[in-house]
Amino acid sequence: MAAVERGEAFCITRRGQEVARLTPSPTPEPTAKSPGVQNRLPAEKAALAASLGERVRQLEARLDKLSSALPPTDQR
């Protein structure tokens, strides 16, 4: 595995016929930074975190309502 990590490829054969090849994974090409949370100002990050937190609370409340509306399960 260390050799593969260094870039070597290995051919696995059965009776002289190739059945598999072990190669390193291709490295992703560098891409331009996409605008994301890491590029935001601290105030924008805080606002985003607050809105995400509120969304989670809303979803949890909906889940609580749905689960309380379900009939109890038979615990055998």
Distance bins in CASP14 RR format, pairs under 12 A and 6 or more apart:
PFRMAT RR
TARGET T0000
AUTHOR 0000-0000-0000
RMODE 2
METHOD distances of the structure
MODEL  1
1 7 0 0 0 0 0 1 0 0 0 0 0
1 8 0 0 0 0 0 1 0 0 0 0 0
1 10 0 0 0 0 0 1 0 0 0 0 0
1 22 0 0 0 0 1 0 0 0 0 0 0
1 23 0 0 0 0 0 1 0 0 0 0 0
1 24 0 0 0 0 0 1 0 0 0 0 0
1 25 0 0 0 0 0 1 0 0 0 0 0
2 8 0 0 0 0 1 0 0 0 0 0 0
2 10 0 0 0 0 0 1 0 0 0 0 0
2 24 0 0 0 0 0 1 0 0 0 0 0
3 9 0 0 0 0 1 0 0 0 0 0 0
3 10 1 0 0 1 0 0 0 0 0 0 0
3 22 0 0 0 0 1 0 0 0 0 0 0
3 23 0 0 0 0 0 1 0 0 0 0 0
3 24 0 0 0 0 1 0 0 0 0 0 0
4 10 1 0 0 1 0 0 0 0 0 0 0
4 21 0 0 0 0 0 1 0 0 0 0 0
4 22 1 0 1 0 0 0 0 0 0 0 0
4 23 1 0 0 1 0 0 0 0 0 0 0
4 24 1 0 1 0 0 0 0 0 0 0 0
4 25 0 0 0 0 1 0 0 0 0 0 0
5 22 0 0 0 0 0 1 0 0 0 0 0
5 23 0 0 0 0 0 1 0 0 0 0 0
5 24 1 0 0 1 0 0 0 0 0 0 0
5 25 0 0 0 0 1 0 0 0 0 0 0
5 27 0 0 0 0 0 1 0 0 0 0 0
6 23 0 0 0 0 0 1 0 0 0 0 0
6 24 1 0 0 1 0 0 0 0 0 0 0
7 22 0 0 0 0 0 1 0 0 0 0 0
7 23 1 0 0 1 0 0 0 0 0 0 0
7 24 1 0 1 0 0 0 0 0 0 0 0
7 25 0 0 0 0 1 0 0 0 0 0 0
7 26 0 0 0 0 0 1 0 0 0 0 0
7 27 0 0 0 0 0 1 0 0 0 0 0
8 21 0 0 0 0 0 1 0 0 0 0 0
8 22 0 0 0 0 1 0 0 0 0 0 0
8 23 0 0 0 0 1 0 0 0 0 0 0
8 24 1 0 0 1 0 0 0 0 0 0 0
9 18 0 0 0 0 0 1 0 0 0 0 0
9 20 0 0 0 0 0 1 0 0 0 0 0
9 21 1 0 0 1 0 0 0 0 0 0 0
9 22 1 0 0 1 0 0 0 0 0 0 0
9 23 1 0 1 0 0 0 0 0 0 0 0
9 24 1 0 0 1 0 0 0 0 0 0 0
9 25 0 0 0 0 0 1 0 0 0 0 0
9 26 0 0 0 0 0 1 0 0 0 0 0
10 18 0 0 0 0 0 1 0 0 0 0 0
10 19 0 0 0 0 0 1 0 0 0 0 0
10 20 0 0 0 0 1 0 0 0 0 0 0
10 21 1 0 0 1 0 0 0 0 0 0 0
10 22 1 0 1 0 0 0 0 0 0 0 0
10 23 1 0 0 1 0 0 0 0 0 0 0
10 24 0 0 0 0 0 1 0 0 0 0 0
11 17 0 0 0 0 0 1 0 0 0 0 0
11 18 1 0 1 0 0 0 0 0 0 0 0
11 19 0 0 0 0 1 0 0 0 0 0 0
11 20 1 0 0 1 0 0 0 0 0 0 0
11 21 1 0 1 0 0 0 0 0 0 0 0
11 22 0 0 0 0 1 0 0 0 0 0 0
11 23 0 0 0 0 1 0 0 0 0 0 0
12 18 1 0 0 1 0 0 0 0 0 0 0
12 19 1 0 1 0 0 0 0 0 0 0 0
12 20 1 0 1 0 0 0 0 0 0 0 0
12 21 1 0 0 1 0 0 0 0 0 0 0
12 22 1 0 0 1 0 0 0 0 0 0 0
12 23 0 0 0 0 0 1 0 0 0 0 0
13 19 1 0 0 1 0 0 0 0 0 0 0
13 20 0 0 0 0 1 0 0 0 0 0 0
13 21 0 0 0 0 1 0 0 0 0 0 0
13 22 0 0 0 0 0 1 0 0 0 0 0
14 20 0 0 0 0 1 0 0 0 0 0 0
32 39 0 0 0 0 0 1 0 0 0 0 0
33 39 1 0 0 1 0 0 0 0 0 0 0
35 41 0 0 0 0 0 1 0 0 0 0 0
35 44 0 0 0 0 0 1 0 0 0 0 0
36 44 0 0 0 0 1 0 0 0 0 0 0
36 45 0 0 0 0 1 0 0 0 0 0 0
36 48 0 0 0 0 1 0 0 0 0 0 0
37 44 0 0 0 0 1 0 0 0 0 0 0
37 45 1 0 0 1 0 0 0 0 0 0 0
37 46 0 0 0 0 0 1 0 0 0 0 0
37 47 0 0 0 0 0 1 0 0 0 0 0
37 48 1 0 0 1 0 0 0 0 0 0 0
37 49 0 0 0 0 1 0 0 0 0 0 0
37 51 0 0 0 0 0 1 0 0 0 0 0
37 52 0 0 0 0 1 0 0 0 0 0 0
38 44 0 0 0 0 0 1 0 0 0 0 0
38 45 0 0 0 0 1 0 0 0 0 0 0
38 48 0 0 0 0 0 1 0 0 0 0 0
39 45 0 0 0 0 1 0 0 0 0 0 0
39 48 0 0 0 0 0 1 0 0 0 0 0
40 46 0 0 0 0 1 0 0 0 0 0 0
40 47 0 0 0 0 1 0 0 0 0 0 0
40 48 1 0 0 1 0 0 0 0 0 0 0
40 49 0 0 0 0 0 1 0 0 0 0 0
41 47 0 0 0 0 1 0 0 0 0 0 0
41 48 0 0 0 0 0 1 0 0 0 0 0
42 48 0 0 0 0 0 1 0 0 0 0 0
42 49 0 0 0 0 0 1 0 0 0 0 0
43 49 0 0 0 0 0 1 0 0 0 0 0
43 50 0 0 0 0 0 1 0 0 0 0 0
44 50 0 0 0 0 0 1 0 0 0 0 0
44 51 0 0 0 0 0 1 0 0 0 0 0
45 51 0 0 0 0 0 1 0 0 0 0 0
45 52 0 0 0 0 0 1 0 0 0 0 0
46 52 0 0 0 0 0 1 0 0 0 0 0
46 53 0 0 0 0 0 1 0 0 0 0 0
47 53 0 0 0 0 0 1 0 0 0 0 0
47 54 0 0 0 0 0 1 0 0 0 0 0
48 54 0 0 0 0 0 1 0 0 0 0 0
48 55 0 0 0 0 0 1 0 0 0 0 0
49 55 0 0 0 0 0 1 0 0 0 0 0
49 56 0 0 0 0 0 1 0 0 0 0 0
50 56 0 0 0 0 0 1 0 0 0 0 0
50 57 0 0 0 0 0 1 0 0 0 0 0
51 57 0 0 0 0 0 1 0 0 0 0 0
51 58 0 0 0 0 0 1 0 0 0 0 0
52 58 0 0 0 0 0 1 0 0 0 0 0
52 59 0 0 0 0 0 1 0 0 0 0 0
53 59 0 0 0 0 1 0 0 0 0 0 0
53 60 0 0 0 0 1 0 0 0 0 0 0
54 60 0 0 0 0 0 1 0 0 0 0 0
54 61 0 0 0 0 0 1 0 0 0 0 0
55 61 0 0 0 0 0 1 0 0 0 0 0
55 62 0 0 0 0 0 1 0 0 0 0 0
56 62 0 0 0 0 0 1 0 0 0 0 0
56 63 0 0 0 0 0 1 0 0 0 0 0
57 63 0 0 0 0 0 1 0 0 0 0 0
57 64 0 0 0 0 0 1 0 0 0 0 0
58 64 0 0 0 0 0 1 0 0 0 0 0
58 65 0 0 0 0 0 1 0 0 0 0 0
59 65 0 0 0 0 0 1 0 0 0 0 0
59 66 0 0 0 0 0 1 0 0 0 0 0
60 66 0 0 0 0 0 1 0 0 0 0 0
60 67 0 0 0 0 0 1 0 0 0 0 0
61 67 0 0 0 0 0 1 0 0 0 0 0
61 68 0 0 0 0 0 1 0 0 0 0 0
62 68 0 0 0 0 0 1 0 0 0 0 0
62 69 0 0 0 0 0 1 0 0 0 0 0
63 69 0 0 0 0 0 1 0 0 0 0 0
63 70 0 0 0 0 0 1 0 0 0 0 0
64 70 0 0 0 0 0 1 0 0 0 0 0
67 73 0 0 0 0 0 1 0 0 0 0 0
END
